[in-house]
Amino acid sequence: MTDKIMAIMALTTMIAFLGVVAWFVPDIDLIIVIGLVSLLAIYDFWHTLRNSGKNGSG
């Protein structure tokens, strides 16, 4: 359970940091890349969270 809490905190911190970068450097290309990176990180977290209870190599 602690690992899930730490993962949520890390994901939230990363997205908050990237949000600050996007706020202070309002370049559309940078904002698109930050959005895509955030979506990929959220997808990876969700996929890992869903499959954490299953046995196997992942």
Biopython code that builds the backbone (N, CA, C, O; Angstrom):
import numpy as np
from Bio.PDB.StructureBuilder import StructureBuilder

atoms = [
    (1, "MET", "N", (0.819, -1.194, 0.000)),
    (1, "MET", "CA", (0.000, 0.000, 0.000)),
    (1, "MET", "C", (0.868, 1.266, 0.000)),
    (1, "MET", "O", (0.525, 2.260, -0.640)),
    (2, "THR", "N", (1.972, 1.221, 0.709)),
    (2, "THR", "CA", (2.869, 2.368, 0.766)),
    (2, "THR", "C", (3.449, 2.688, -0.599)),
    (2, "THR", "O", (3.634, 3.855, -0.945)),
    (3, "ASP", "N", (3.738, 1.644, -1.381)),
    (3, "ASP", "CA", (4.288, 1.878, -2.719)),
    (3, "ASP", "C", (3.290, 2.593, -3.622)),
    (3, "ASP", "O", (3.689, 3.405, -4.458)),
    (4, "LYS", "N", (2.017, 2.309, -3.471)),
    (4, "LYS", "CA", (0.995, 2.983, -4.277)),
    (4, "LYS", "C", (0.862, 4.454, -3.872)),
    (4, "LYS", "O", (0.691, 5.329, -4.721)),
    (5, "ILE", "N", (0.944, 4.711, -2.578)),
    (5, "ILE", "CA", (0.868, 6.095, -2.102)),
    (5, "ILE", "C", (2.071, 6.881, -2.601)),
    (5, "ILE", "O", (1.930, 8.018, -3.052)),
    (6, "MET", "N", (3.252, 6.283, -2.521)),
    (6, "MET", "CA", (4.462, 6.957, -3.000)),
    (6, "MET", "C", (4.394, 7.184, -4.515)),
    (6, "MET", "O", (4.844, 8.221, -5.001)),
    (7, "ALA", "N", (3.843, 6.237, -5.255)),
    (7, "ALA", "CA", (3.712, 6.393, -6.702)),
    (7, "ALA", "C", (2.751, 7.534, -7.038)),
    (7, "ALA", "O", (3.012, 8.314, -7.954)),
    (8, "ILE", "N", (1.657, 7.633, -6.311)),
    (8, "ILE", "CA", (0.703, 8.722, -6.531)),
    (8, "ILE", "C", (1.350, 10.065, -6.205)),
    (8, "ILE", "O", (1.165, 11.038, -6.936)),
    (9, "MET", "N", (2.106, 10.121, -5.112)),
    (9, "MET", "CA", (2.788, 11.362, -4.748)),
    (9, "MET", "C", (3.824, 11.747, -5.804)),
    (9, "MET", "O", (3.949, 12.922, -6.148)),
    (10, "ALA", "N", (4.562, 10.772, -6.316)),
    (10, "ALA", "CA", (5.575, 11.061, -7.336)),
    (10, "ALA", "C", (4.919, 11.550, -8.627)),
    (10, "ALA", "O", (5.391, 12.504, -9.246)),
    (11, "LEU", "N", (3.842, 10.902, -9.025)),
    (11, "LEU", "CA", (3.133, 11.306, -10.242)),
    (11, "LEU", "C", (2.558, 12.712, -10.087)),
    (11, "LEU", "O", (2.653, 13.529, -11.003)),
    (12, "THR", "N", (1.967, 12.990, -8.938)),
    (12, "THR", "CA", (1.406, 14.311, -8.684)),
    (12, "THR", "C", (2.492, 15.385, -8.677)),
    (12, "THR", "O", (2.308, 16.470, -9.229)),
    (13, "THR", "N", (3.618, 15.073, -8.051)),
    (13, "THR", "CA", (4.724, 16.026, -8.004)),
    (13, "THR", "C", (5.277, 16.302, -9.401)),
    (13, "THR", "O", (5.570, 17.449, -9.740)),
    (14, "MET", "N", (5.418, 15.259, -10.206)),
    (14, "MET", "CA", (5.930, 15.427, -11.566)),
    (14, "MET", "C", (4.989, 16.312, -12.390)),
    (14, "MET", "O", (5.437, 17.225, -13.083)),
    (15, "ILE", "N", (3.694, 16.036, -12.310)),
    (15, "ILE", "CA", (2.723, 16.812, -13.078)),
    (15, "ILE", "C", (2.676, 18.256, -12.586)),
    (15, "ILE", "O", (2.537, 19.176, -13.392)),
    (16, "ALA", "N", (2.790, 18.467, -11.274)),
    (16, "ALA", "CA", (2.809, 19.834, -10.745)),
    (16, "ALA", "C", (4.045, 20.583, -11.234)),
    (16, "ALA", "O", (3.953, 21.751, -11.613)),
    (17, "PHE", "N", (5.190, 19.924, -11.229)),
    (17, "PHE", "CA", (6.415, 20.558, -11.712)),
    (17, "PHE", "C", (6.299, 20.911, -13.195)),
    (17, "PHE", "O", (6.662, 22.012, -13.609)),
    (18, "LEU", "N", (5.793, 19.975, -13.983)),
    (18, "LEU", "CA", (5.641, 20.250, -15.416)),
    (18, "LEU", "C", (4.604, 21.342, -15.663)),
    (18, "LEU", "O", (4.717, 22.098, -16.627)),
    (19, "GLY", "N", (3.602, 21.428, -14.804)),
    (19, "GLY", "CA", (2.625, 22.498, -14.909)),
    (19, "GLY", "C", (3.245, 23.862, -14.652)),
    (19, "GLY", "O", (2.914, 24.836, -15.329)),
    (20, "VAL", "N", (4.139, 23.936, -13.681)),
    (20, "VAL", "CA", (4.842, 25.190, -13.404)),
    (20, "VAL", "C", (5.723, 25.574, -14.585)),
    (20, "VAL", "O", (5.777, 26.743, -14.968)),
    (21, "VAL", "N", (6.410, 24.598, -15.162)),
    (21, "VAL", "CA", (7.251, 24.874, -16.330)),
    (21, "VAL", "C", (6.395, 25.402, -17.479)),
    (21, "VAL", "O", (6.759, 26.380, -18.132)),
    (22, "ALA", "N", (5.253, 24.751, -17.724)),
    (22, "ALA", "CA", (4.367, 25.191, -18.801)),
    (22, "ALA", "C", (3.797, 26.584, -18.521)),
    (22, "ALA", "O", (3.573, 27.359, -19.451)),
    (23, "TRP", "N", (3.562, 26.903, -17.253)),
    (23, "TRP", "CA", (3.007, 28.211, -16.890)),
    (23, "TRP", "C", (4.009, 29.335, -17.159)),
    (23, "TRP", "O", (3.645, 30.392, -17.672)),
    (24, "PHE", "N", (5.272, 29.096, -16.807)),
    (24, "PHE", "CA", (6.274, 30.147, -16.956)),
    (24, "PHE", "C", (6.912, 30.191, -18.340)),
    (24, "PHE", "O", (7.519, 31.197, -18.707)),
    (25, "VAL", "N", (6.782, 29.115, -19.109)),
    (25, "VAL", "CA", (7.313, 29.093, -20.478)),
    (25, "VAL", "C", (6.147, 28.725, -21.399)),
    (25, "VAL", "O", (6.036, 27.572, -21.817)),
    (26, "PRO", "N", (5.285, 29.676, -21.719)),
    (26, "PRO", "CA", (4.054, 29.366, -22.451)),
    (26, "PRO", "C", (4.279, 29.172, -23.958)),
    (26, "PRO", "O", (3.722, 29.903, -24.777)),
    (27, "ASP", "N", (5.084, 28.201, -24.301)),
    (27, "ASP", "CA", (5.308, 27.861, -25.704)),
    (27, "ASP", "C", (4.408, 26.670, -26.047)),
    (27, "ASP", "O", (4.393, 25.679, -25.317)),
    (28, "ILE", "N", (3.673, 26.758, -27.127)),
    (28, "ILE", "CA", (2.672, 25.738, -27.448)),
    (28, "ILE", "C", (3.305, 24.364, -27.658)),
    (28, "ILE", "O", (2.721, 23.354, -27.264)),
    (29, "ASP", "N", (4.478, 24.310, -28.265)),
    (29, "ASP", "CA", (5.132, 23.021, -28.475)),
    (29, "ASP", "C", (5.509, 22.371, -27.145)),
    (29, "ASP", "O", (5.337, 21.164, -26.969)),
    (30, "LEU", "N", (6.013, 23.156, -26.226)),
    (30, "LEU", "CA", (6.382, 22.644, -24.911)),
    (30, "LEU", "C", (5.149, 22.149, -24.161)),
    (30, "LEU", "O", (5.201, 21.110, -23.503)),
    (31, "ILE", "N", (4.058, 22.874, -24.254)),
    (31, "ILE", "CA", (2.823, 22.485, -23.573)),
    (31, "ILE", "C", (2.290, 21.173, -24.137)),
    (31, "ILE", "O", (1.793, 20.334, -23.386)),
    (32, "ILE", "N", (2.387, 20.988, -25.448)),
    (32, "ILE", "CA", (1.942, 19.736, -26.062)),
    (32, "ILE", "C", (2.797, 18.571, -25.583)),
    (32, "ILE", "O", (2.267, 17.511, -25.250)),
    (33, "VAL", "N", (4.109, 18.755, -25.545)),
    (33, "VAL", "CA", (5.001, 17.688, -25.084)),
    (33, "VAL", "C", (4.747, 17.371, -23.612)),
    (33, "VAL", "O", (4.725, 16.202, -23.226)),
    (34, "ILE", "N", (4.558, 18.389, -22.796)),
    (34, "ILE", "CA", (4.266, 18.169, -21.377)),
    (34, "ILE", "C", (2.949, 17.415, -21.211)),
    (34, "ILE", "O", (2.847, 16.523, -20.369)),
    (35, "GLY", "N", (1.951, 17.764, -22.003)),
    (35, "GLY", "CA", (0.676, 17.049, -21.946)),
    (35, "GLY", "C", (0.818, 15.589, -22.329)),
    (35, "GLY", "O", (0.252, 14.712, -21.677)),
    (36, "LEU", "N", (1.574, 15.325, -23.391)),
    (36, "LEU", "CA", (1.766, 13.944, -23.816)),
    (36, "LEU", "C", (2.558, 13.139, -22.787)),
    (36, "LEU", "O", (2.223, 11.989, -22.503)),
    (37, "VAL", "N", (3.595, 13.735, -22.238)),
    (37, "VAL", "CA", (4.394, 13.050, -21.220)),
    (37, "VAL", "C", (3.543, 12.751, -19.986)),
    (37, "VAL", "O", (3.647, 11.671, -19.405)),
    (38, "SER", "N", (2.707, 13.702, -19.589)),
    (38, "SER", "CA", (1.843, 13.489, -18.432)),
    (38, "SER", "C", (0.832, 12.378, -18.691)),
    (38, "SER", "O", (0.576, 11.547, -17.820)),
    (39, "LEU", "N", (0.264, 12.368, -19.887)),
    (39, "LEU", "CA", (-0.694, 11.307, -20.225)),
    (39, "LEU", "C", (-0.026, 9.935, -20.247)),
    (39, "LEU", "O", (-0.612, 8.956, -19.784)),
    (40, "LEU", "N", (1.188, 9.855, -20.777)),
    (40, "LEU", "CA", (1.912, 8.575, -20.785)),
    (40, "LEU", "C", (2.237, 8.116, -19.364)),
    (40, "LEU", "O", (2.142, 6.927, -19.061)),
    (41, "ALA", "N", (2.616, 9.042, -18.500)),
    (41, "ALA", "CA", (2.911, 8.680, -17.115)),
    (41, "ALA", "C", (1.657, 8.203, -16.389)),
    (41, "ALA", "O", (1.708, 7.235, -15.630)),
    (42, "ILE", "N", (0.538, 8.874, -16.617)),
    (42, "ILE", "CA", (-0.722, 8.460, -16.002)),
    (42, "ILE", "C", (-1.138, 7.092, -16.520)),
    (42, "ILE", "O", (-1.576, 6.242, -15.744)),
    (43, "TYR", "N", (-1.005, 6.870, -17.825)),
    (43, "TYR", "CA", (-1.348, 5.565, -18.399)),
    (43, "TYR", "C", (-0.477, 4.463, -17.804)),
    (43, "TYR", "O", (-0.986, 3.399, -17.452)),
    (44, "ASP", "N", (0.821, 4.702, -17.687)),
    (44, "ASP", "CA", (1.721, 3.702, -17.126)),
    (44, "ASP", "C", (1.366, 3.408, -15.674)),
    (44, "ASP", "O", (1.367, 2.252, -15.253)),
    (45, "PHE", "N", (1.063, 4.450, -14.911)),
    (45, "PHE", "CA", (0.666, 4.253, -13.517)),
    (45, "PHE", "C", (-0.616, 3.430, -13.434)),
    (45, "PHE", "O", (-0.703, 2.489, -12.646)),
    (46, "TRP", "N", (-1.593, 3.778, -14.233)),
    (46, "TRP", "CA", (-2.881, 3.072, -14.214)),
    (46, "TRP", "C", (-2.705, 1.618, -14.643)),
    (46, "TRP", "O", (-3.278, 0.719, -14.027)),
    (47, "HIS", "N", (-1.926, 1.381, -15.680)),
    (47, "HIS", "CA", (-1.684, 0.024, -16.173)),
    (47, "HIS", "C", (-0.957, -0.815, -15.121)),
    (47, "HIS", "O", (-1.303, -1.978, -14.908)),
    (48, "THR", "N", (0.030, -0.243, -14.474)),
    (48, "THR", "CA", (0.768, -0.946, -13.431)),
    (48, "THR", "C", (-0.119, -1.210, -12.224)),
    (48, "THR", "O", (-0.041, -2.279, -11.619)),
    (49, "LEU", "N", (-0.952, -0.255, -11.874)),
    (49, "LEU", "CA", (-1.845, -0.415, -10.730)),
    (49, "LEU", "C", (-2.869, -1.519, -10.982)),
    (49, "LEU", "O", (-3.171, -2.300, -10.080)),
    (50, "ARG", "N", (-3.400, -1.591, -12.192)),
    (50, "ARG", "CA", (-4.389, -2.618, -12.528)),
    (50, "ARG", "C", (-3.789, -4.009, -12.522)),
    (50, "ARG", "O", (-4.444, -4.968, -12.112)),
    (51, "ASN", "N", (-2.542, -4.127, -12.974)),
    (51, "ASN", "CA", (-1.929, -5.441, -13.097)),
    (51, "ASN", "C", (-1.069, -5.819, -11.904)),
    (51, "ASN", "O", (-0.389, -6.845, -11.952)),
    (52, "SER", "N", (-1.070, -5.035, -10.839)),
    (52, "SER", "CA", (-0.200, -5.326, -9.703)),
    (52, "SER", "C", (-0.670, -6.535, -8.915)),
    (52, "SER", "O", (0.139, -7.187, -8.255)),
    (53, "GLY", "N", (-1.952, -6.850, -8.966)),
    (53, "GLY", "CA", (-2.471, -7.984, -8.218)),
    (53, "GLY", "C", (-2.329, -9.303, -8.937)),
    (53, "GLY", "O", (-2.508, -10.354, -8.320)),
    (54, "LYS", "N", (-2.016, -9.289, -10.208)),
    (54, "LYS", "CA", (-1.913, -10.502, -11.008)),
    (54, "LYS", "C", (-0.503, -11.078, -10.914)),
    (54, "LYS", "O", (0.477, -10.344, -10.785)),
    (55, "ASN", "N", (-0.423, -12.395, -10.980)),
    (55, "ASN", "CA", (0.883, -13.043, -10.997)),
    (55, "ASN", "C", (1.444, -13.036, -12.410)),
    (55, "ASN", "O", (0.697, -13.014, -13.388)),
    (56, "GLY", "N", (2.734, -13.054, -12.503)),
    (56, "GLY", "CA", (3.377, -13.052, -13.820)),
    (56, "GLY", "C", (4.438, -11.999, -13.899)),
    (56, "GLY", "O", (4.686, -11.268, -12.940)),
    (57, "SER", "N", (5.062, -11.925, -15.044)),
    (57, "SER", "CA", (6.160, -10.985, -15.204)),
    (57, "SER", "C", (5.675, -9.584, -15.574)),
    (57, "SER", "O", (6.473, -8.647, -15.551)),
    (58, "GLY", "N", (4.416, -9.411, -15.910)),
    (58, "GLY", "CA", (3.891, -8.086, -16.208)),
    (58, "GLY", "C", (3.642, -7.925, -17.633)),
    (58, "GLY", "O", (3.196, -6.863, -18.066)),
]
sb = StructureBuilder()
sb.init_structure("model")
sb.init_model(0)
sb.init_chain("A")
sb.init_seg("    ")
for serial, (resi, resn, name, xyz) in enumerate(atoms, 1):
    if name == "N":
        sb.init_residue(resn, " ", resi, " ")
    sb.init_atom(name, np.array(xyz, "f"), 0.0, 1.0, " ", f" {name:<3s}", serial, name[0])
structure = sb.get_structure()
